[in-house]
Amino acid sequence: MRQLFHETTLSGTARKAYFPTDYISGKTGTTNVVKDMWFVGLTANYTTWVWIGRDKPSKLQSIYSHTPHVLIWKDISQTAE
């Protein structure tokens, strides 16, 4: 499982999460019609989850391709390492 989730950060939906470290992996997700976006990522030292959504659910399709949930996770994780 660790290798599968690591591959997600190398060539999958979480490519933008990758940074050089001892270990990195993760899993992206969204709801139908993109009302929520989330990313759970792991490094050798930390596991962190980022969720993006609205109090009153509405589509986030306009920002989906920018992967803000993944980029927020990367910023947090690089700072923590």
DRENTORKOL-3810 file (N, C-alpha, C; in nm, 4 decimals):
REM DRENTORKOL-3810
@n.u->0.0824; n.v->-0.1189; n.w->0.0000; ca.u->0.0000; ca.v->0.0000; ca.w->0.0000; c.u->0.0870; c.v->0.1255; c.w->0.0000
@n.u->0.1932; n.v->0.1230; n.w->0.0793; ca.u->0.2813; ca.v->0.2410; ca.w->0.0834; c.u->0.3354; c.v->0.2744; c.w->-0.0553
@n.u->0.3722; n.v->0.1725; n.w->-0.1308; ca.u->0.4265; ca.v->0.1957; ca.w->-0.2651; c.u->0.3190; c.v->0.2505; c.w->-0.3592
@n.u->0.1978; n.v->0.1965; n.w->-0.3495; ca.u->0.0879; ca.v->0.2462; ca.w->-0.4335; c.u->0.0595; c.v->0.3934; c.w->-0.4065
@n.u->0.0530; n.v->0.4302; n.w->-0.2796; ca.u->0.0260; ca.v->0.5697; ca.w->-0.2460; c.u->0.1451; c.v->0.6595; c.w->-0.2789
@n.u->0.2652; n.v->0.6043; n.w->-0.2737; ca.u->0.3841; ca.v->0.6801; ca.w->-0.3144; c.u->0.3763; c.v->0.7111; c.w->-0.4645
@n.u->0.3340; n.v->0.6138; n.w->-0.5430; ca.u->0.3211; ca.v->0.6331; ca.w->-0.6882; c.u->0.2248; c.v->0.7469; c.w->-0.7214
@n.u->0.1243; n.v->0.7680; n.w->-0.6385; ca.u->0.0292; ca.v->0.8776; ca.w->-0.6593; c.u->0.1007; c.v->1.0120; c.w->-0.6609
@n.u->0.2046; n.v->1.0256; n.w->-0.5785; ca.u->0.2784; ca.v->1.1522; ca.w->-0.5740; c.u->0.3843; c.v->1.1622; c.w->-0.6836
@n.u->0.4190; n.v->1.0508; n.w->-0.7445; ca.u->0.5181; ca.v->1.0537; ca.w->-0.8522; c.u->0.4545; c.v->1.0757; c.w->-0.9887
@n.u->0.3445; n.v->1.0064; n.w->-1.0136; ca.u->0.2871; ca.v->1.0126; ca.w->-1.1488; c.u->0.1350; c.v->1.0123; c.w->-1.1509
@n.u->0.0730; n.v->1.0263; n.w->-1.0365; ca.u->-0.0732; ca.v->1.0204; ca.w->-1.0309; c.u->-0.1370; c.v->1.1550; c.w->-1.0041
@n.u->-0.2528; n.v->1.1508; n.w->-0.9424; ca.u->-0.3314; ca.v->1.2718; ca.w->-0.9194; c.u->-0.2696; c.v->1.3663; c.w->-0.8169
@n.u->-0.1682; n.v->1.3214; n.w->-0.7447; ca.u->-0.1031; ca.v->1.4058; ca.w->-0.6435; c.u->0.0392; c.v->1.4440; c.w->-0.6827
@n.u->0.0692; n.v->1.4478; n.w->-0.8119; ca.u->0.2040; ca.v->1.4845; ca.w->-0.8579; c.u->0.2509; c.v->1.6166; c.w->-0.7984
@n.u->0.1607; n.v->1.7116; n.w->-0.7859; ca.u->0.1984; ca.v->1.8440; ca.w->-0.7363; c.u->0.2338; c.v->1.8433; c.w->-0.5874
@n.u->0.2061; n.v->1.7348; n.w->-0.5186; ca.u->0.2400; ca.v->1.7239; ca.w->-0.3767; c.u->0.3853; c.v->1.6847; c.w->-0.3558
@n.u->0.4473; n.v->1.6293; n.w->-0.4574; ca.u->0.5815; ca.v->1.5731; ca.w->-0.4400; c.u->0.6867; c.v->1.6784; c.w->-0.4064
@n.u->0.7705; n.v->1.6430; n.w->-0.3115; ca.u->0.8942; ca.v->1.7150; ca.w->-0.2848; c.u->0.9935; c.v->1.6133; c.w->-0.2316
@n.u->1.1228; n.v->1.6373; n.w->-0.2509; ca.u->1.2228; ca.v->1.5409; ca.w->-0.2074; c.u->1.2238; c.v->1.5270; c.w->-0.0547
@n.u->1.2052; n.v->1.4069; n.w->-0.0082; ca.u->1.2057; ca.v->1.3753; ca.w->0.1352; c.u->1.2258; c.v->1.2251; c.w->0.1484
@n.u->1.2433; n.v->1.1776; n.w->0.2705; ca.u->1.2665; ca.v->1.0347; ca.w->0.2918; c.u->1.1519; c.v->0.9487; c.w->0.2402
@n.u->1.0303; n.v->0.9911; n.w->0.2646; ca.u->0.9128; ca.v->0.9170; ca.w->0.2179; c.u->0.7987; c.v->1.0155; c.w->0.1977
@n.u->0.7240; n.v->0.9956; n.w->0.0921; ca.u->0.6063; ca.v->1.0787; ca.w->0.0649; c.u->0.5038; c.v->0.9935; c.w->-0.0080
@n.u->0.3785; n.v->1.0091; n.w->0.0293; ca.u->0.2702; ca.v->0.9384; ca.w->-0.0390; c.u->0.1398; c.v->1.0103; c.w->-0.0098
@n.u->0.0339; n.v->0.9709; n.w->-0.0780; ca.u->-0.0932; ca.v->1.0349; ca.w->-0.0516; c.u->-0.2068; c.v->0.9812; c.w->-0.1355
@n.u->-0.3254; n.v->1.0330; n.w->-0.1058; ca.u->-0.4489; ca.v->0.9946; ca.w->-0.1742; c.u->-0.5341; c.v->1.1187; c.w->-0.1911
@n.u->-0.5730; n.v->1.1467; n.w->-0.3158; ca.u->-0.6627; ca.v->1.2591; ca.w->-0.3431; c.u->-0.8062; c.v->1.2085; c.w->-0.3475
@n.u->-0.8989; n.v->1.3010; n.w->-0.3363; ca.u->-1.0390; ca.v->1.2639; ca.w->-0.3479; c.u->-1.1264; c.v->1.3855; c.w->-0.3703
@n.u->-1.2454; n.v->1.3590; n.w->-0.4180; ca.u->-1.3449; ca.v->1.4640; ca.w->-0.4390; c.u->-1.4830; c.v->1.4000; c.w->-0.4325
@n.u->-1.5829; n.v->1.4820; n.w->-0.4214; ca.u->-1.7198; ca.v->1.4324; ca.w->-0.4249; c.u->-1.7717; c.v->1.4410; c.w->-0.5677
@n.u->-1.8839; n.v->1.3768; n.w->-0.5927; ca.u->-1.9489; ca.v->1.3929; ca.w->-0.7226; c.u->-1.9777; c.v->1.5413; c.w->-0.7432
@n.u->-1.9666; n.v->1.5867; n.w->-0.8616; ca.u->-1.9844; ca.v->1.7264; ca.w->-0.9034; c.u->-1.8919; c.v->1.8236; c.w->-0.8296
@n.u->-1.7848; n.v->1.7753; n.w->-0.7749; ca.u->-1.6765; ca.v->1.8546; ca.w->-0.7153; c.u->-1.7274; c.v->1.9617; c.w->-0.6181
@n.u->-1.7935; n.v->1.9197; n.w->-0.5138; ca.u->-1.8355; ca.v->2.0110; ca.w->-0.4074; c.u->-1.7372; c.v->2.0088; c.w->-0.2913
@n.u->-1.6511; n.v->1.9105; n.w->-0.2871; ca.u->-1.5457; ca.v->1.8973; ca.w->-0.1874; c.u->-1.4211; c.v->1.8436; c.w->-0.2572
@n.u->-1.3053; n.v->1.8825; n.w->-0.2068; ca.u->-1.1782; ca.v->1.8264; ca.w->-0.2533; c.u->-1.0945; c.v->1.7980; c.w->-0.1294
@n.u->-1.0246; n.v->1.6853; n.w->-0.1275; ca.u->-0.9418; ca.v->1.6529; ca.w->-0.0124; c.u->-0.8151; c.v->1.5809; c.w->-0.0555
@n.u->-0.7171; n.v->1.5867; n.w->0.0330; ca.u->-0.5919; ca.v->1.5148; ca.w->0.0128; c.u->-0.5386; c.v->1.4713; c.w->0.1480
@n.u->-0.5067; n.v->1.3441; n.w->0.1590; ca.u->-0.4404; ca.v->1.2905; ca.w->0.2771; c.u->-0.3001; c.v->1.2534; c.w->0.2334
@n.u->-0.2013; n.v->1.3101; n.w->0.2988; ca.u->-0.0634; ca.v->1.2826; ca.w->0.2618; c.u->0.0202; c.v->1.2397; c.w->0.3804
@n.u->0.1243; n.v->1.1638; n.w->0.3503; ca.u->0.2141; ca.v->1.1133; ca.w->0.4526; c.u->0.3577; c.v->1.1460; c.w->0.4153
@n.u->0.4351; n.v->1.1812; n.w->0.5155; ca.u->0.5794; ca.v->1.1852; ca.w->0.5025; c.u->0.6319; c.v->1.0874; c.w->0.6070
@n.u->0.7622; n.v->1.0785; n.w->0.6199; ca.u->0.8187; ca.v->0.9876; ca.w->0.7201; c.u->0.7776; c.v->1.0276; c.w->0.8622
@n.u->0.7468; n.v->1.1553; n.w->0.8816; ca.u->0.7181; ca.v->1.2051; ca.w->1.0161; c.u->0.5735; c.v->1.2450; c.w->1.0430
@n.u->0.4969; n.v->1.2769; n.w->0.9385; ca.u->0.3640; ca.v->1.3343; ca.w->0.9593; c.u->0.2599; c.v->1.2754; c.w->0.8645
@n.u->0.1373; n.v->1.2753; n.w->0.9121; ca.u->0.0211; ca.v->1.2469; ca.w->0.8285; c.u->-0.0699; c.v->1.3682; c.w->0.8409
@n.u->-0.1080; n.v->1.4247; n.w->0.7276; ca.u->-0.1874; ca.v->1.5474; ca.w->0.7280; c.u->-0.3000; c.v->1.5353; c.w->0.6273
@n.u->-0.4163; n.v->1.5896; n.w->0.6633; ca.u->-0.5334; ca.v->1.5865; ca.w->0.5760; c.u->-0.5775; c.v->1.7297; c.w->0.5493
@n.u->-0.6052; n.v->1.7603; n.w->0.4228; ca.u->-0.6551; ca.v->1.8927; ca.w->0.3839; c.u->-0.7886; c.v->1.8736; c.w->0.3134
@n.u->-0.8874; n.v->1.9479; n.w->0.3565; ca.u->-1.0202; ca.v->1.9456; ca.w->0.2942; c.u->-1.0533; c.v->2.0860; c.w->0.2488
@n.u->-1.1116; n.v->2.0973; n.w->0.1297; ca.u->-1.1602; ca.v->2.2251; ca.w->0.0777; c.u->-1.3062; c.v->2.2072; c.w->0.0408
@n.u->-1.3880; n.v->2.2957; n.w->0.0907; ca.u->-1.5304; ca.v->2.2934; ca.w->0.0619; c.u->-1.5931; c.v->2.4226; c.w->0.1106
@n.u->-1.7232; n.v->2.4301; n.w->0.0998; ca.u->-1.7963; ca.v->2.5496; ca.w->0.1429; c.u->-1.9015; c.v->2.5105; c.w->0.2459
@n.u->-1.9356; n.v->2.6053; n.w->0.3316; ca.u->-2.0398; ca.v->2.5800; ca.w->0.4319; c.u->-2.1704; c.v->2.5373; c.w->0.3663
@n.u->-2.2064; n.v->2.6070; n.w->0.2606; ca.u->-2.3235; ca.v->2.5709; ca.w->0.1809; c.u->-2.2698; c.v->2.5094; c.w->0.0523
@n.u->-2.2787; n.v->2.3775; n.w->0.0379; ca.u->-2.2159; ca.v->2.3097; ca.w->-0.0760; c.u->-2.2501; c.v->2.3722; c.w->-0.2111
@n.u->-2.1449; n.v->2.3967; n.w->-0.2873; ca.u->-2.1589; ca.v->2.4433; ca.w->-0.4250; c.u->-2.0347; c.v->2.3971; c.w->-0.5009
@n.u->-2.0433; n.v->2.3993; n.w->-0.6313; ca.u->-1.9368; ca.v->2.3452; ca.w->-0.7148; c.u->-1.8058; c.v->2.4225; c.w->-0.7009
@n.u->-1.6964; n.v->2.3473; n.w->-0.7008; ca.u->-1.5624; ca.v->2.4040; ca.w->-0.6970; c.u->-1.4875; c.v->2.3743; c.w->-0.8266
@n.u->-1.5610; n.v->2.3400; n.w->-0.9298; ca.u->-1.5016; ca.v->2.2994; ca.w->-1.0570; c.u->-1.4043; c.v->2.4032; c.w->-1.1120
@n.u->-1.4316; n.v->2.5305; n.w->-1.0889; ca.u->-1.3468; ca.v->2.6360; ca.w->-1.1463; c.u->-1.2051; c.v->2.6364; c.w->-1.0882
@n.u->-1.1843; n.v->2.5794; n.w->-0.9692; ca.u->-1.0502; ca.v->2.5750; ca.w->-0.9103; c.u->-0.9925; c.v->2.4336; c.w->-0.9063
@n.u->-1.0690; n.v->2.3366; n.w->-0.9489; ca.u->-1.0282; ca.v->2.1962; ca.w->-0.9391; c.u->-0.8944; c.v->2.1685; c.w->-1.0072
@n.u->-0.8739; n.v->2.2181; n.w->-1.1266; ca.u->-0.7508; ca.v->2.1884; ca.w->-1.2014; c.u->-0.6262; c.v->2.2491; c.w->-1.1363
@n.u->-0.6440; n.v->2.3450; n.w->-1.0473; ca.u->-0.5312; ca.v->2.4065; ca.w->-0.9781; c.u->-0.4869; c.v->2.3253; c.w->-0.8561
@n.u->-0.5626; n.v->2.2243; n.w->-0.8199; ca.u->-0.5368; ca.v->2.1346; ca.w->-0.7066; c.u->-0.4978; c.v->2.2079; c.w->-0.5780
@n.u->-0.5785; n.v->2.3026; n.w->-0.5339; ca.u->-0.5399; ca.v->2.3784; ca.w->-0.4145; c.u->-0.5238; c.v->2.2905; c.w->-0.2906
@n.u->-0.6020; n.v->2.1848; n.w->-0.2803; ca.u->-0.5918; ca.v->2.0958; ca.w->-0.1644; c.u->-0.4545; c.v->2.0293; c.w->-0.1582
@n.u->-0.4004; n.v->1.9923; n.w->-0.2723; ca.u->-0.2684; ca.v->1.9296; ca.w->-0.2790; c.u->-0.1588; c.v->2.0327; c.w->-0.2505
@n.u->-0.1722; n.v->2.1513; n.w->-0.3061; ca.u->-0.0710; ca.v->2.2551; ca.w->-0.2862; c.u->-0.0674; c.v->2.3050; c.w->-0.1414
@n.u->-0.1825; n.v->2.3138; n.w->-0.0776; ca.u->-0.1879; ca.v->2.3520; ca.w->0.0644; c.u->-0.1164; c.v->2.2457; c.w->0.1472
@n.u->-0.1450; n.v->2.1185; n.w->0.1185; ca.u->-0.0791; ca.v->2.0094; ca.w->0.1908; c.u->0.0727; c.v->2.0180; c.w->0.1734
@n.u->0.1171; n.v->2.0396; n.w->0.0514; ca.u->0.2611; ca.v->2.0472; ca.w->0.0237; c.u->0.3253; c.v->2.1600; c.w->0.1031
@n.u->0.2624; n.v->2.2758; n.w->0.1054; ca.u->0.3160; ca.v->2.3900; ca.w->0.1794; c.u->0.3282; c.v->2.3581; c.w->0.3285
@n.u->0.2250; n.v->2.2999; n.w->0.3853; ca.u->0.2259; ca.v->2.2621; ca.w->0.5272; c.u->0.3362; c.v->2.1592; c.w->0.5540
@n.u->0.3430; n.v->2.0578; n.w->0.4694; ca.u->0.4353; ca.v->1.9468; ca.w->0.4920; c.u->0.5803; c.v->1.9860; c.w->0.4731
@n.u->0.6088; n.v->2.0668; n.w->0.3733; ca.u->0.7471; ca.v->2.1125; ca.w->0.3541; c.u->0.7921; c.v->2.1987; c.w->0.4704
@n.u->0.7035; n.v->2.2803; n.w->0.5215; ca.u->0.7354; ca.v->2.3653; ca.w->0.6356; c.u->0.7614; c.v->2.2810; c.w->0.7602
@n.u->0.6831; n.v->2.1757; n.w->0.7785; ca.u->0.6965; ca.v->2.0897; ca.w->0.8968; c.u->0.8224; c.v->2.0051; c.w->0.8940
@n.u->0.8653; n.v->1.9669; n.w->0.7736; ca.u->0.9839; ca.v->1.8812; ca.w->0.7634; c.u->1.1037; c.v->1.9631; c.w->0.7999
END
